[in-house]
Amino acid sequence: MKVRRSERLIDMTRYLLERPHTLVSLTYFAERYESAKSSISEDLTILKKVFQSRGTGILETIPGAAGGARFIPYILKEEAQAFIDEMADKVADKSRVLPGGYVYLSDILGQPDILRQVGRVIATQYLNQKIDAVMTVATKGIPIAQSVATYLNVPFVIVRNDSKITEGSTVSVNYVSGSSERIKKMELSKRSLTEGANVLIVDDFMKGGGTINGMKTLIEEFDANLVGITVFAEAAFTGNRLIDDYTSLLRVTNVNDNDKAIKVVPGNYLEKVFGAEA
């Protein structure tokens, strides 16, 4: 049955939003709605303008017999800045201060609306780069990795500190914790990455960078490529940080265990993604 334009636009929007970074052919839409390709092209032009004006994302239209449309989600600078400022205010609560200079984030990163925005913000940074997998370490980074992977439409892989029989054969590396300077071990299933895969590392919190440095070593063991590192929050660190090229949404500049004082400011995300004027 032929579908009216208003109905097509609603269904096409849903379909594209659920399949980011996926090329959908005009033929598919024409058959799905029993409509002419010329009508589908007009629909896509409407969606392209709306997505761009609302800051929803980019709708790429590709001409030719093998062409179609591909939705690439992103976030505008103003919206990203407002979200990061809001997160800084939420995290800067003295009740969140934990021993050792850590900050309690589980409740914040357990809220679906916040996780969706974190994923969208991080995915925006890498919208022009080829990503094959998002990597994180169990357990706090898993929700962030899942959200980012959803927006990039790629798998996410979980590095663990202990073996799980359900993981099968694993590759393991020893790494030095940047904050405690202790030697630890992490593992990843051999089936998780393929040789030459382009990997994005994400995590919730970084101090000395030892855990992330361990994940970098794991990526090298798989003969894969590190594309970037982004964390939700970083802590000011006076020692020798093991990671120097990274992006952070938030920076915790001061944490005092004694009086529970905490100061949080935006990280380097806005500058790295939108330029120095950010």
DRENRO-631152 format. One line per 2 residues: number of its first residue (from 1); for each residue z, x, y of N, C-alpha, C. Coordinates in nm, 4 decimals, padded with zeros to 6 digits. Last residue first. Example, Ala and Ser with C-alpha at 12.3 -4.5 7.8 and 13.67 -1.06 7.14 Angstrom:
BEGIN
2	00.7080 01.2850 -00.2250 00.7140 01.3670 -00.1060 00.7870 01.2900 00.0030; 00.7800 01.3190 -00.5690 00.7800 01.2300 -00.4500 00.7800 01.3200 -00.3300;
***
This chain:
BEGIN
278	02.1089 03.6839 02.7803 02.2006 03.5864 02.7207 02.3449 03.6266 02.7448; 01.9610 03.8918 02.8716 02.0072 03.7971 02.9734 02.1032 03.6951 02.9183;
276	01.8802 04.0264 02.6408 01.9918 04.0816 02.7182 02.0471 03.9822 02.8189; 01.7992 03.7845 02.3785 01.7732 03.8883 02.4762 01.8941 03.9216 02.5619;
274	01.8417 03.6142 02.1690 01.7756 03.5588 02.2861 01.7541 03.6609 02.3979; 01.9524 03.7746 01.9648 01.8526 03.6739 01.9312 01.7730 03.6298 02.0539;
272	02.1330 03.9531 02.0790 02.0362 04.0025 01.9812 01.9234 03.9033 01.9560; 02.2857 03.7882 02.2503 02.2091 03.9018 02.3049 02.1011 03.9461 02.2094;
270	02.3981 03.6093 02.0686 02.3130 03.5603 02.1762 02.2271 03.6713 02.2341; 02.5524 03.7846 01.8937 02.4412 03.7013 01.8476 02.3455 03.6639 01.9601;
268	02.7764 03.9356 01.9371 02.6507 03.9866 01.9927 02.5288 03.9017 01.9554; 03.0302 03.6857 01.9976 02.9854 03.8139 01.9446 02.8530 03.8546 02.0075;
266	03.2555 03.5403 02.2387 03.1277 03.5398 02.1655 03.0923 03.6788 02.1160; 03.6072 03.6004 02.1648 03.4950 03.5908 02.2578 03.3657 03.5804 02.1758;
264	03.9532 03.5536 02.1346 03.8225 03.5439 02.0698 03.7149 03.5247 02.1760; 04.2753 03.6685 02.0742 04.1723 03.6485 02.1756 04.0360 03.6537 02.1072;
262	04.6104 03.5947 01.9943 04.4740 03.6133 01.9473 04.3774 03.5848 02.0622; 04.9490 03.6482 01.8947 04.8490 03.6395 02.0010 04.7104 03.6662 01.9432;
260	05.1789 03.6576 01.7424 05.0723 03.5658 01.7029 04.9668 03.5472 01.8130; 05.3587 03.8531 01.7883 05.3697 03.7353 01.8740 05.2586 03.6332 01.8494;
258	05.2882 04.0137 01.5558 05.4263 03.9899 01.5998 05.4393 03.8631 01.6839; 05.0149 04.0448 01.5148 05.0956 03.9770 01.4125 05.2324 03.9349 01.4646;
256	04.7569 03.9980 01.7272 04.8908 04.0578 01.7228 04.9769 03.9786 01.6257; 04.4316 04.0734 01.7964 04.5170 03.9950 01.7070 04.6504 04.0675 01.6958;
254	04.1454 04.0752 01.9929 04.2875 04.1107 01.9857 04.3611 04.0156 01.8924; 03.8847 04.0017 01.9574 03.9125 04.1272 02.0277 04.0583 04.1697 02.0199;
252	03.6674 03.8799 01.7470 03.8120 03.8700 01.7687 03.8565 04.0027 01.8289; 03.3642 03.7414 01.8139 03.4346 03.8695 01.8074 03.5813 03.8460 01.8419;
250	03.1048 03.5476 01.6533 03.2296 03.5598 01.7280 03.2866 03.7002 01.7133; 02.8639 03.6061 01.5291 02.8697 03.4917 01.6193 02.9920 03.5007 01.7095;
248	02.7103 03.9250 01.4932 02.8294 03.8403 01.4788 02.8219 03.7239 01.5760; 02.5041 04.1474 01.3134 02.5144 04.0429 01.4146 02.6397 03.9613 01.3870;
246	02.4589 04.5055 01.2765 02.4956 04.3722 01.2289 02.4957 04.2755 01.3462; 02.4919 04.8216 01.2201 02.3815 04.7339 01.2573 02.4060 04.5960 01.1974;
244	02.7150 04.9508 01.1199 02.6924 04.9537 01.2648 02.5800 04.8620 01.3108; 02.9735 04.9774 00.8898 02.8506 04.9069 00.9233 02.8327 04.9100 01.0740;
242	03.2161 05.0978 00.8712 03.1119 05.1449 00.7806 02.9761 05.0790 00.8053; 03.4207 05.2154 01.1304 03.3517 05.1005 01.0713 03.2315 05.1492 00.9921;
240	03.6956 05.3858 01.1408 03.5549 05.4187 01.1221 03.4857 05.3019 01.0526; 03.9237 05.1954 01.3503 03.8899 05.3021 01.2561 03.7411 05.3276 01.2512;
238	03.9545 04.9757 01.5061 03.9745 05.1055 01.5697 03.9381 05.2220 01.4782; 03.7849 04.6799 01.5557 03.8299 04.7746 01.4540 03.8366 04.9142 01.5153;
236	03.7868 04.3349 01.6089 03.7855 04.4665 01.6722 03.8478 04.5655 01.5747; 03.6190 04.1423 01.3617 03.7425 04.1816 01.4280 03.7226 04.3166 01.4952;
234	03.3704 03.8845 01.3632 03.4101 04.0240 01.3406 03.5408 04.0498 01.4141; 03.2411 03.5912 01.2100 03.3323 03.6553 01.3052 03.3576 03.7995 01.2644;
232	03.0098 03.5430 01.0582 03.0611 03.4395 01.1477 03.1516 03.5021 01.2536; 02.7541 03.7924 01.0401 02.8858 03.7413 01.0041 02.9280 03.6351 01.1046;
230	02.4598 03.9272 00.9059 02.5195 03.8402 01.0074 02.6515 03.7853 00.9558; 02.2147 04.1637 00.8555 02.3547 04.1312 00.8256 02.4074 04.0442 00.9390;
228	01.8830 04.2002 00.7050 01.9788 04.1884 00.8138 02.1176 04.1536 00.7633; 01.7316 04.2956 00.4903 01.6639 04.2485 00.6120 01.7599 04.2419 00.7297;
226	01.7131 04.5298 00.2406 01.8063 04.4626 00.3303 01.7327 04.4251 00.4585; 01.5342 04.5020 -00.0618 01.5335 04.5420 00.0788 01.6349 04.4611 00.1593;
224	01.5867 04.6432 -00.3932 01.5514 04.5359 -00.3009 01.5667 04.5868 -00.1571; 01.6731 04.7855 -00.6124 01.5477 04.8252 -00.5470 01.4947 04.7131 -00.4593;
222	01.9233 04.7281 -00.6926 01.8189 04.6366 -00.7392 01.6806 04.6753 -00.6866; 02.0657 04.9159 -00.5528 02.0617 04.9267 -00.6986 01.9534 04.8368 -00.7593;
220	02.0473 04.8132 -00.2938 01.9741 04.9365 -00.3271 01.9613 04.9531 -00.4779; 02.2247 04.6032 -00.3215 02.0842 04.5747 -00.2915 01.9978 04.6952 -00.3253;
218	02.4624 04.7466 -00.3533 02.4108 04.6638 -00.4625 02.2617 04.6331 -00.4423; 02.4900 04.8579 -00.0990 02.4694 04.9462 -00.2140 02.4131 04.8694 -00.3328;
216	02.5376 04.6247 00.0465 02.4189 04.7059 00.0771 02.3854 04.7974 -00.0407; 02.7831 04.5557 -00.0607 02.6672 04.4705 -00.0885 02.5372 04.5432 -00.0569;
214	02.9379 04.7617 00.0515 02.9231 04.7519 -00.0939 02.8037 04.6663 -00.1327; 02.9229 04.6894 00.3175 02.8613 04.8164 00.2764 02.8418 04.8197 00.1250;
212	03.0755 04.4593 00.3050 02.9326 04.4476 00.3352 02.8590 04.5755 00.2973; 03.3239 04.5780 00.2507 03.2662 04.4812 00.1581 03.1158 04.4683 00.1804;
210	03.3641 04.7454 00.4798 03.3552 04.8002 00.3447 03.2882 04.7062 00.2459; 03.4084 04.6691 00.7408 03.2713 04.6644 00.6898 03.2546 04.7170 00.5484;
208	03.6503 04.6360 00.8657 03.5959 04.7712 00.8557 03.4548 04.7779 00.8016; 03.5968 04.3271 00.9057 03.6826 04.4225 00.9766 03.6188 04.5611 00.9702;
206	03.4468 04.0110 00.9152 03.4303 04.1536 00.8907 03.5296 04.2340 00.9736; 03.3917 03.6947 00.7658 03.4748 03.7789 00.8516 03.4555 03.9256 00.8147;
204	03.1895 03.5604 00.6159 03.2700 03.4868 00.7128 03.3389 03.5789 00.8124; 02.8457 03.6738 00.5819 02.9866 03.6665 00.5402 03.0647 03.5962 00.6495;
202	02.5232 03.7622 00.4525 02.6077 03.6856 00.5439 02.7505 03.6868 00.4909; 02.2241 03.9442 00.4219 02.3678 03.9390 00.3910 02.4391 03.8559 00.4972;
200	01.9079 03.8883 00.2915 01.9922 03.8722 00.4099 02.1374 03.8617 00.3647; 01.6464 04.0671 00.1358 01.7786 04.0045 00.1265 01.8490 04.0024 00.2616;
198	01.3557 04.0632 -00.0398 01.4079 04.0805 00.0963 01.5360 03.9991 00.1101; 01.2807 04.2352 -00.3447 01.3229 04.1143 -00.2735 01.3794 04.1501 -00.1364;
196	01.2187 04.4556 -00.4978 01.1411 04.4332 -00.3766 01.1797 04.3098 -00.2975; 01.3109 04.3068 -00.8029 01.2742 04.4295 -00.7326 01.1860 04.3956 -00.6117;
194	01.5206 04.0188 -00.7672 01.4067 04.0890 -00.8244 01.3774 04.2138 -00.7419; 01.8526 03.9059 -00.8405 01.7520 03.9586 -00.7487 01.6385 04.0242 -00.8258;
192	01.9944 03.7914 -01.0586 02.0077 03.7364 -00.9238 01.8960 03.7782 -00.8295; 02.0108 03.8930 -01.3084 01.9068 03.7917 -01.2861 01.9030 03.7425 -01.1415;
190	02.2310 04.0528 -01.3138 02.0996 04.1184 -01.3131 01.9869 04.0202 -01.2839; 02.4964 03.9506 -01.0969 02.4151 03.9264 -01.2168 02.2785 03.9922 -01.2038;
188	02.7062 04.1908 -00.9533 02.6066 04.0872 -00.9325 02.5224 04.0745 -01.0587; 03.0275 04.3102 -00.8421 02.9228 04.2931 -00.9426 02.8284 04.1804 -00.9033;
186	03.2496 04.5670 -00.7186 03.1838 04.4378 -00.7071 03.0652 04.4324 -00.8013; 03.5618 04.7339 -00.6836 03.4373 04.7137 -00.7568 03.3818 04.5760 -00.7287;
184	03.7229 04.9754 -00.4625 03.7139 04.8480 -00.5328 03.5786 04.8382 -00.6037; 03.9465 05.1968 -00.3218 03.8228 05.1846 -00.3975 03.8260 05.0549 -00.4778;
182	04.0785 05.1520 00.0091 04.0949 05.1539 -00.1359 03.9584 05.1391 -00.2025; 04.0898 05.1216 00.2818 04.0393 05.2491 00.2289 04.0678 05.2640 00.0788;
180	04.1439 04.8918 00.4152 04.2533 04.9495 00.3354 04.2191 05.0867 00.2792; 03.9015 04.8552 00.5611 04.0310 04.8365 00.6262 04.1454 04.9015 00.5497;
178	03.6833 04.9075 00.3975 03.6888 04.9693 00.5293 03.8236 04.9594 00.5954; 03.6980 04.9950 00.0621 03.7345 04.8948 00.1614 03.7504 04.9610 00.2969;
176	03.4320 05.1401 -00.0999 03.5589 05.1689 -00.0324 03.5844 05.0604 00.0710; 03.3009 05.0511 -00.4241 03.2908 05.0646 -00.2794 03.4295 05.0881 -00.2210;
174	03.0993 05.0635 -00.7155 03.2283 05.0869 -00.6518 03.2064 05.1011 -00.5014; 02.8987 04.8124 -00.8710 02.9125 04.9316 -00.7874 03.0567 04.9424 -00.7409;
172	02.7063 04.6670 -01.1378 02.8311 04.6845 -01.0636 02.8283 04.8140 -00.9832; 02.5136 04.4111 -01.2666 02.5085 04.5440 -01.2059 02.6337 04.5577 -01.1217;
170	02.5474 04.2271 -01.5781 02.5635 04.2477 -01.4340 02.5380 04.3926 -01.3952; 02.4613 03.9687 -01.8070 02.4655 04.1109 -01.7730 02.4698 04.1275 -01.6221;
168	02.6301 03.6572 -01.7309 02.5487 03.7418 -01.8173 02.5648 03.8879 -01.7793; 02.7860 03.4793 -01.5966 02.6895 03.5554 -01.5168 02.5951 03.6379 -01.6037;
166	02.9758 03.3746 -01.7601 02.8612 03.2886 -01.7300 02.7539 03.3605 -01.6484; 03.1765 03.5568 -01.7574 03.0902 03.5545 -01.8752 02.9645 03.4712 -01.8499;
164	03.2251 03.7468 -01.4744 03.2285 03.6111 -01.5276 03.1308 03.6059 -01.6441; 03.4178 04.0157 -01.3356 03.3110 03.9670 -01.4222 03.3347 03.8226 -01.4652;
162	03.5007 04.0343 -00.9876 03.5376 04.0413 -01.1285 03.4268 03.9756 -01.2113; 03.3977 04.0086 -00.7408 03.4823 04.1258 -00.7629 03.5291 04.1372 -00.9073;
160	03.0523 03.9153 -00.6892 03.1903 03.8887 -00.7302 03.2659 04.0195 -00.7529; 02.7995 03.7696 -00.4896 02.8588 03.8920 -00.5427 03.0055 03.8631 -00.5748;
158	02.5642 03.5249 -00.5227 02.7066 03.5486 -00.4987 02.7524 03.6758 -00.5687; 02.2727 03.4183 -00.3473 02.3345 03.4872 -00.4607 02.4763 03.5277 -00.4231;
156	02.0521 03.1476 -00.2767 02.1603 03.2367 -00.2343 02.2279 03.2930 -00.3579; 01.6941 03.0896 -00.2309 01.8174 03.0931 -00.3097 01.9261 03.1741 -00.2395;
154	01.5639 02.9186 00.0643 01.5601 03.0271 -00.0337 01.6886 03.0219 -00.1164; 01.5412 02.7769 00.3106 01.4826 02.7267 00.1858 01.4595 02.8391 00.0854;
152	01.6699 02.8197 00.5402 01.5601 02.9116 00.5113 01.4826 02.8694 00.3867; 01.8584 02.6178 00.5222 01.7669 02.6179 00.6367 01.6485 02.7123 00.6152;
150	01.9857 02.6964 00.2833 01.9244 02.5635 00.2946 01.8233 02.5611 00.4079; 02.0909 02.9448 00.3455 01.9849 02.9368 00.2451 01.9131 02.8023 00.2509;
148	02.2925 02.8660 00.5230 02.1806 02.9473 00.5712 02.0623 02.9365 00.4756; 02.4584 02.7239 00.3417 02.4012 02.6582 00.4592 02.2806 02.7344 00.5116;
146	02.5274 02.9223 00.1560 02.4577 02.8016 00.1116 02.3902 02.7315 00.2289; 02.6639 03.1052 00.3176 02.5405 03.1452 00.2496 02.4601 03.0235 00.2064;
144	02.8854 02.9487 00.3906 02.7920 02.9966 00.4930 02.6588 03.0332 00.4291; 03.0141 02.9075 00.1420 02.9615 02.7935 00.2188 02.8609 02.8359 00.3255;
142	03.0707 03.1879 00.0665 02.9782 03.1025 -00.0086 02.9271 02.9829 00.0727; 03.2615 03.3458 00.1851 03.1280 03.3464 00.2437 03.0313 03.2491 00.1791;
140	03.4932 03.3253 00.0330 03.4895 03.2623 00.1653 03.3494 03.2557 00.2250; 03.4984 03.4664 -00.2040 03.4617 03.3257 -00.2101 03.4363 03.2653 -00.0718;
138	03.2013 03.6389 -00.3019 03.2972 03.5323 -00.3275 03.4307 03.5658 -00.2593; 02.9621 03.7449 -00.0624 03.0618 03.7804 -00.1630 03.1589 03.6642 -00.1793;
136	02.6046 03.6850 -00.0370 02.7402 03.6879 00.0152 02.8344 03.7276 -00.0971; 02.2591 03.6709 00.0486 02.3667 03.7267 -00.0336 02.5006 03.7158 00.0395;
134	01.9616 03.4964 00.0152 02.0788 03.5172 00.1010 02.1937 03.5616 00.0110; 01.6203 03.5909 -00.0395 01.7520 03.5506 -00.0891 01.8577 03.5795 00.0166;
132	01.3881 03.6406 00.0982 01.3760 03.5908 -00.0389 01.5087 03.5421 -00.0948; 01.2433 03.6200 00.4126 01.3700 03.6277 00.3395 01.3485 03.5673 00.2015;
130	01.0535 03.7498 00.6611 01.0459 03.7012 00.5239 01.1789 03.7264 00.4539; 01.1038 03.6328 00.9950 01.1117 03.7379 00.8936 01.1078 03.6760 00.7543;
128	01.1308 03.4427 01.1874 01.0024 03.5136 01.1816 01.0006 03.6261 01.0787; 01.3900 03.3508 01.1620 01.2812 03.2558 01.1363 01.1449 03.3226 01.1277;
126	01.6354 03.4725 01.1929 01.5435 03.5299 01.0945 01.4216 03.4407 01.0681; 01.7838 03.3304 01.3771 01.7652 03.4743 01.3986 01.6555 03.5319 01.3094;
124	01.7997 03.0787 01.2611 01.7144 03.0983 01.3784 01.6856 03.2461 01.4012; 01.9980 03.1045 01.0686 01.8581 03.0962 01.0247 01.7620 03.1199 01.1405;
122	02.2269 03.0923 01.2307 02.1919 03.2177 01.1635 02.0455 03.2169 01.1204; 02.2124 02.8218 01.3195 02.2208 02.9331 01.4151 02.1752 03.0641 01.3495;
120	02.2150 02.6813 01.0779 02.1007 02.6692 01.1691 02.0964 02.7850 01.2675; 02.4664 02.7497 00.9744 02.3447 02.7806 00.9010 02.2226 02.7790 00.9897;
118	02.6292 02.6445 01.1764 02.6342 02.7883 01.1460 02.5064 02.8290 01.0732; 02.5665 02.3720 01.1524 02.5290 02.4448 01.2736 02.5324 02.5959 01.2519;
116	02.6692 02.3170 00.8971 02.5271 02.2932 00.9258 02.4829 02.3725 01.0485; 02.9396 02.3773 00.9381 02.8598 02.4591 00.8462 02.7104 02.4416 00.8708;
114	03.0091 02.1680 01.1104 03.0154 02.3066 01.1579 02.9309 02.3968 01.0693; 02.9750 01.9489 00.9418 02.8982 01.9556 01.0660 02.8971 02.0970 01.1222;
112	03.1538 02.0037 00.7208 03.0084 01.9986 00.7031 02.9292 02.0130 00.8326; 03.4142 02.2320 00.7223 03.3656 02.1098 00.7861 03.2127 02.1062 00.7821;
110	03.5019 02.4697 00.6376 03.4966 02.3650 00.5365 03.4457 02.2341 00.5921; 03.5373 02.6413 00.8401 03.4162 02.6596 00.7612 03.4090 02.5639 00.6426;
108	03.7906 02.5495 00.9255 03.6737 02.5391 01.0134 03.5454 02.5442 00.9308; 03.9517 02.6140 00.7078 03.9396 02.4739 00.7487 03.8173 02.4531 00.8372;
106	03.9234 02.8968 00.6881 03.8791 02.8089 00.5794 03.8620 02.6642 00.6227; 04.0178 03.0856 00.8605 03.8936 03.0171 00.8974 03.8521 02.9085 00.7993;
104	04.2660 03.2852 00.9867 04.2410 03.1739 00.8955 04.1205 03.0940 00.9445; 04.2196 03.6330 01.0187 04.2242 03.5034 01.0860 04.1893 03.3944 00.9858;
102	04.3973 03.9510 01.0045 04.2966 03.8548 00.9600 04.3194 03.7208 01.0292; 04.5893 04.1421 01.0520 04.4840 04.1261 01.1510 04.3726 04.0321 01.1081;
100	04.7929 04.1435 00.8713 04.6875 04.2425 00.8546 04.5720 04.2278 00.9508; 04.8644 03.7920 00.8426 04.9053 03.9324 00.8343 04.7857 04.0250 00.8129;
98	04.6801 03.5734 01.0672 04.7333 03.6072 00.9355 04.7755 03.7538 00.9342; 04.6503 03.3206 01.3067 04.6737 03.4638 01.2842 04.7412 03.4853 01.1485;
96	04.6373 03.0550 01.3645 04.5396 03.1078 01.2694 04.5626 03.2549 01.2352; 04.8047 02.9883 01.5661 04.8474 02.9484 01.4323 04.7528 03.0020 01.3252;
94	04.6701 03.0578 01.7987 04.7658 03.1545 01.7437 04.8156 03.1169 01.6041; 04.3339 03.0217 01.8229 04.4570 02.9439 01.8065 04.5571 03.0336 01.7357;
92	04.0503 03.0681 01.8514 04.1534 03.1304 01.9358 04.2802 03.0460 01.9388; 03.8808 02.9025 01.7130 03.9400 03.0156 01.6406 04.0557 03.0777 01.7188;
90	03.8044 02.7174 01.9107 03.8726 02.6712 01.7894 03.9461 02.7851 01.7193; 03.6779 02.8803 02.0998 03.7979 02.8060 02.1384 03.8761 02.7607 02.0155;
88	03.4631 02.9681 01.9446 03.5576 03.0663 01.9987 03.6880 02.9978 02.0384; 03.3281 02.7291 01.9012 03.3914 02.7965 01.7883 03.4940 02.8988 01.8357;
86	03.2346 02.6803 02.1619 03.3254 02.5843 02.0981 03.3996 02.6496 01.9818; 03.0641 02.8991 02.1926 03.1805 02.8851 02.2815 03.2836 02.7898 02.2216;
84	02.8752 02.8324 01.9961 02.9541 02.9549 01.9819 03.0781 02.9498 02.0710; 02.7690 02.5937 02.1066 02.8348 02.5926 01.9757 02.9245 02.7145 01.9584;
82	02.6575 02.6861 02.3455 02.7629 02.5844 02.3500 02.8402 02.5814 02.2186; 02.4648 02.8626 02.2429 02.5733 02.9135 02.3262 02.6896 02.8156 02.3316;
80	02.2955 02.6860 02.1089 02.3640 02.7919 02.0341 02.4835 02.8440 02.1138; 02.2021 02.5344 02.3229 02.2806 02.4691 02.2183 02.3586 02.5711 02.1368;
78	02.0653 02.7325 02.4663 02.1731 02.6575 02.5306 02.2636 02.5915 02.4259; 01.8693 02.8272 02.2809 01.9737 02.9157 02.3319 02.0927 02.8373 02.3877;
76	01.8006 02.6035 02.0065 01.7760 02.6551 02.1399 01.8954 02.7360 02.1878; 01.7358 02.6741 01.6668 01.8264 02.6186 01.7658 01.7952 02.6822 01.9003;
74	01.5095 02.5666 01.4037 01.5712 02.6666 01.4904 01.6654 02.5964 01.5860; 01.3043 02.5221 01.1109 01.4169 02.4837 01.1968 01.4646 02.5993 01.2841;
72	00.9814 02.4631 01.0595 01.0694 02.5796 01.0686 01.1840 02.5447 01.1634; 00.7544 02.2955 00.8542 00.8649 02.2812 00.9487 00.9558 02.4029 00.9429;
70	00.4094 02.2901 00.8293 00.5295 02.3592 00.7836 00.6369 02.3469 00.8918; 00.1149 02.1263 00.7146 00.2210 02.1408 00.8128 00.3417 02.2084 00.7497;
68	-00.2154 02.2354 00.6386 -00.1109 02.1343 00.6318 -00.0105 02.1573 00.7417; -00.4967 02.3757 00.4530 -00.3972 02.3657 00.5596 -00.2976 02.2540 00.5379;
66	-00.7107 02.4187 00.2978 -00.5807 02.4512 00.2383 -00.4677 02.4376 00.3389; -00.9140 02.3484 00.4723 -00.8971 02.2729 00.3479 -00.7614 02.2969 00.2836;
64	-00.7885 02.3698 00.8161 -00.8666 02.4082 00.6989 -00.8337 02.3259 00.5768; -00.4883 02.4627 01.0053 -00.6156 02.3946 00.9822 -00.6824 02.4394 00.8525;
62	-00.1514 02.3994 01.0204 -00.2477 02.4979 00.9724 -00.3781 02.4270 00.9386; 00.1142 02.3681 01.2343 00.0021 02.2972 01.1738 -00.1071 02.3984 01.1431;
60	00.4607 02.3933 01.2432 00.3348 02.4658 01.2380 00.2286 02.3788 01.1726; 00.7007 02.2899 01.4313 00.6157 02.2299 01.3284 00.4811 02.3005 01.3355;
58	01.0189 02.4188 01.4919 00.8757 02.4369 01.5097 00.8034 02.3651 01.3961; 01.3018 02.2198 01.6020 01.2361 02.3274 01.5303 01.0886 02.3326 01.5632;
56	01.4537 02.0774 01.7850 01.4792 02.0605 01.6420 01.4206 02.1752 01.5616; 01.4321 02.0512 02.0579 01.4923 02.1727 02.0045 01.5253 02.1635 01.8579;
54	01.2970 01.8411 02.1592 01.4378 01.8175 02.1243 01.5066 01.9420 02.0702; 01.0428 01.9426 02.1902 01.1141 01.8972 02.3100 01.2628 01.8772 02.2832;
52	00.9740 01.9994 01.9192 00.9829 02.1068 02.0191 01.0659 02.0644 02.1402; 00.9773 01.7481 01.7968 01.0607 01.8563 01.7436 01.0805 01.9649 01.8488;
50	00.7813 01.6169 01.9565 00.9210 01.5708 01.9566 01.0141 01.6819 01.9072; 00.5472 01.7615 01.8966 00.5949 01.7518 02.0347 00.7420 01.7130 02.0405;
48	00.5327 01.7201 01.6183 00.5380 01.8557 01.6729 00.5942 01.8551 01.8146; 00.5019 01.4439 01.5960 00.6250 01.5076 01.5468 00.6422 01.6470 01.6063;
46	00.2426 01.4171 01.7070 00.3573 01.3483 01.7670 00.4873 01.4174 01.7270; 00.0979 01.5671 01.5225 00.0981 01.6067 01.6637 00.2154 01.5431 01.7368;
44	00.1324 01.4160 01.2933 00.1922 01.5489 01.3000 00.1966 01.6013 01.4433; -00.0205 01.1900 01.3591 00.1239 01.1780 01.3341 00.1928 01.3129 01.3506;
42	-00.2746 01.3043 01.3686 -00.2174 01.2469 01.4902 -00.0657 01.2317 01.4767; -00.3011 01.3700 01.0981 -00.3035 01.4761 01.1995 -00.2442 01.4272 01.3308;
40	-00.3052 01.1160 00.9863 -00.1942 01.2062 00.9540 -00.1867 01.3186 01.0570; -00.5505 01.0281 01.0850 -00.4271 00.9584 01.1259 -00.3049 01.0461 01.1008;
38	-00.7200 01.2024 00.9517 -00.7193 01.2026 01.0979 -00.5934 01.1342 01.1518; -00.6840 01.1317 00.6875 -00.6294 01.2595 00.7328 -00.6250 01.2675 00.8847;
36	-00.5853 00.7879 00.6443 -00.6863 00.8900 00.6691 -00.6211 01.0181 00.7194; -00.3446 00.6833 00.3935 -00.3963 00.6883 00.5299 -00.4995 00.7988 00.5427;
34	-00.1494 00.6497 00.1927 -00.2796 00.5831 00.1853 -00.3417 00.5713 00.3244; 00.0713 00.8060 00.1925 00.0759 00.6893 00.2799 -00.0546 00.6085 00.2783;
32	00.0066 00.9981 00.0018 00.1398 00.9374 -00.0015 00.1421 00.8064 00.0783; -00.2440 01.0853 00.0795 -00.2302 01.0093 -00.0447 -00.0966 00.9358 -00.0508;
30	-00.1745 01.2162 00.3176 -00.2770 01.1108 00.3189 -00.2659 01.0226 00.1941; 00.0096 01.4079 00.2308 00.0550 01.3000 00.3177 -00.0446 01.1838 00.3182;
28	-00.1667 01.5653 00.0719 -00.0465 01.5048 00.0137 -00.0002 01.3861 00.0983; -00.3575 01.6475 00.2597 -00.3975 01.5637 00.1475 -00.2781 01.4931 00.0855;
26	-00.2152 01.8186 00.4182 -00.2570 01.6906 00.4753 -00.2959 01.5935 00.3642; 00.0557 01.9836 00.2448 -00.0851 01.9624 00.2756 -00.1101 01.8259 00.3384;
24	00.3196 02.1726 00.3541 00.2860 02.0431 00.2956 00.1433 02.0097 00.3387; 00.4968 02.4636 00.3107 00.3692 02.4101 00.3568 00.3370 02.2816 00.2799;
22	00.8276 02.5095 00.4079 00.7393 02.4721 00.2973 00.6110 02.4111 00.3527; 01.0316 02.5474 00.5887 00.9523 02.6644 00.5493 00.8601 02.6365 00.4305;
20	01.2319 02.2724 00.4663 01.1967 02.3721 00.5676 01.1185 02.4886 00.5075; 01.2524 01.9937 00.3604 01.1759 02.1033 00.2983 01.1356 02.2074 00.4016;
18	01.3740 01.7980 00.5036 01.4350 01.8323 00.3748 01.3660 01.9505 00.3074; 01.2040 01.7671 00.7177 01.3370 01.8227 00.7423 01.4043 01.8673 00.6127;
16	00.9845 01.6417 00.5899 00.9712 01.7775 00.6441 01.1072 01.8431 00.6665; 01.0929 01.3898 00.5191 01.0325 01.4765 00.4181 01.0268 01.6214 00.4667;
14	01.1723 01.2823 00.7670 01.2705 01.3097 00.6615 01.2163 01.4102 00.5607; 00.9173 01.2662 00.8879 01.0252 01.3450 00.9480 01.1288 01.3816 00.8427;
12	00.7862 01.0884 00.7179 00.7370 01.2261 00.7309 00.8436 01.3171 00.7893; 00.9340 00.8536 00.7629 00.9356 00.9154 00.6306 00.8865 01.0603 00.6354;
10	00.8795 00.8070 01.0353 01.0183 00.8192 00.9871 01.0222 00.8937 00.8542; 00.6006 00.7919 01.0348 00.6685 00.8933 01.1162 00.8125 00.9157 01.0696;
8	00.5514 00.5689 00.8695 00.5062 00.7031 00.8308 00.5846 00.8100 00.9052; 00.6543 00.3633 01.0242 00.7185 00.3940 00.8970 00.6799 00.5339 00.8496;
6	00.4724 00.3722 01.2366 00.6165 00.3865 01.2633 00.6913 00.4236 01.1366; 00.2254 00.3246 01.1037 00.2557 00.4536 01.1655 00.4051 00.4734 01.1886;
4	00.2519 00.1589 00.7798 00.2355 00.1571 00.9245 00.2800 00.2905 00.9847; 00.0762 00.2301 00.4814 00.2031 00.2328 00.5543 00.1757 00.2361 00.7043;
2	-00.0877 00.0554 00.2194 -00.0965 00.1329 00.3416 00.0319 00.1174 00.4226; 00.0000 00.0843 -00.1193 00.0000 00.0000 00.0000 00.0000 00.0877 00.1241;
***
